[in-house]
């Protein structure tokens, strides 16, 4: 396991799901890895790749849980990468969908919600105001489930795998550990658990603390706005991005949220509020500064593993299929990409 910086009271380190009551002796290898990531003792980034993938309908493929996921990840990669090598609107949608499904969970709201596929499977959830703009990627998830569900693939896993494929398809994005075996739910997640783009820092920090995500983790997760484009916060500026390089997973978001963004960039009021809070500001500065990309990728990967497992109570039965993810793009030529 890779050693990380010492955690303190602003670092996420709570256990979740069935890890709360299982002893170390009862944990399968994947669950031990997840526990290490959650406690900050292991990296959230995977560097394992498939070297050989059997034919889809072969006995060898049916024996390997991750085999079908290589074919699924290849499908996703084709949709998420544009001809220039940047990530597409579909990739942005997949990242946002992963957040919205998993973040519909809190320690205070009972057994429903979390990374359970309900954002696709429960009509009530789809109609909620914070989920506007997700219909296209939700329909894509339905198509993928129609194609791949016969292989035992859950909607919940499709959503989280798509978010992680989309993240690494974006140039400079990390290869986040990706686990499969989540259970689907047709019961809508509790309402009111997604952050408002107009939220104040105190209320947003508490909202995420109730999800076991502390301020430093929240700062890292906010960076996913590096690739986003808003459509409904200000409809007069629909399509405006949250930094100048929406096709690249870079730290320009942190620099432009803290400083003066070009007129083309739309900064969410909530992001500005959080960036100025003393519990968040130091991380924004660190991500925006020298070495910030590596620091952010590491923090984001660890925190997204946590987010992707909120509301999952069979962590001890999950399978690590991270090896199906596309290779990370570690460098990027910005010619023509910055407005």
C-alpha positions, 0 to 999 in steps of 0.5 A: 500500500502507498503511504499518504500524508497524515490525516487530521480532523479535516480529512475524511477517515470514517468507515462506511457500509459493512466495514463498520462492523466487520473485523479485519479477519473477516475482510476479503482482499478488496475490502482490505484495500478499500478500508486502507483507502478510506483510512488514508493508508492506501492510494485511491489510484490503480496502476493495474492494466489488463494484458489479455482479455478473452473473447466475450462469449468464451468460458474464460470470460464468463469465469472472470467477473471483470472480463465483461467490464473490459468490453463495457469500458471500451464502449464507454471510452469510445463515447467519452473521448472526442477526436481531439483527445479531450473528454466529451459532453457525455463524459461530463454527464457520466461524472455528474451522474456518478456524483448525483447517484452516490451523494443521495445518502446521509448517515442521518436518513435511513437505509435508502440512497447512495450508489444504488442506481436509483437515479436511473431506476426510480422515476421520482428521483429523475424528476428532481430539480438538481437532476436536470440535464442528466436525461441524456446520460440516464438514457445512455445508462439504460441502453448500456444496461439493456445491452450488458445486463444479461451478464449480471451487470447492475445499473449501480455499477454501470454508473460508477464505472462510467464516472471513473472511465470518463474521469481517466479519459479526460486528459490528466485525470486519475485512474480511480479504483473501480469496484463492482458488485453493488446492488440496484434499488428502485426506491428513490434516494431521500430528497434534499441531499444534493448540494445547491450551486448557491449554498453557503460554506457552512451548510455545504460542509455539514451536508458532506460531513453527514456523508462522511466527507470532510472539508479536504475531501470536499475540496478535492471532489469539487475539482470535478467542475474542471470539466463541467459546463453549467446549463441551468444555474444561469440559463442565459449562459447555458454551456458556460464551463467552470474553467477555461479547459473543460475538456481537460482534467486540470487544476485551472478550475482551482486557480480561476475559482480563487482568482479572476476567471475569463468572462467565458467561465461561469463560477458557481456561487457555492464554489466561490463560497467554499473556496474562501472558507478557511477549512477549504481555502488551503487545499484550493491553494495547494491544488492551484500551486506547484505540484497541484495536479499530482496532489489533486489527482491523488486526493480526488481518487481517494475521495471518489472511492469513498463517494462511490461506495456510500450506501453500499453495505456489501463492500466485503463482496465487491470485486476490483475491476480497475484493470479495465480502465483506459490508460491515464493521459499524464501530459497534455498540449494546451494549444487551442484549448484555452479560451 
